[in-house]
Amino acid sequence: MMMTPAVPKFALITHVTSSVGWLGAVAAFLALAVAVLGSQDPQIVRAADLAMHLTTWFVIVPLSLAALLTGIVQSFRTFFRSSPDRGSRSNVAKFEEDRQGRDRGHDRVHLRRRSGSVR
């Protein structure tokens, strides 16, 4: 199944947005933690504790899961994408060919061929 160029672009934008949002939420959490540590007022401590609890469960956890899942999707897309240097074979097929060559003991010849030292 061929994907339109808009799908990978949307996946990348979603990943970057969730990752940056997660980092911002962690920064806000740390700012609240510093406020709790530096305050003697019980109302400020209770309010910051409530805000930290809400920030954790409704912002940090969902954004971290979104960043993780979209990162996994991006990695699979990169791994299974076909490469123009070897026709239309996928990276999985290239990996399997390389693994079979190493299993037969051809790894040194294979590496020399790639580096250009074998004629």
Buried (B, 14 or more C-beta within 10 A) or exposed (E): EEEEEEEBEEBBEBBEBBBEBBBEBBEBBEEBEEBBEEEEEEEEBEBBEEBBEEBEEEBBEBBBEBBBEBBEBBEEBEEEEBEEEEEEEBBEBBEEEBEEBEEEEEEEEBEEEEEEEEE
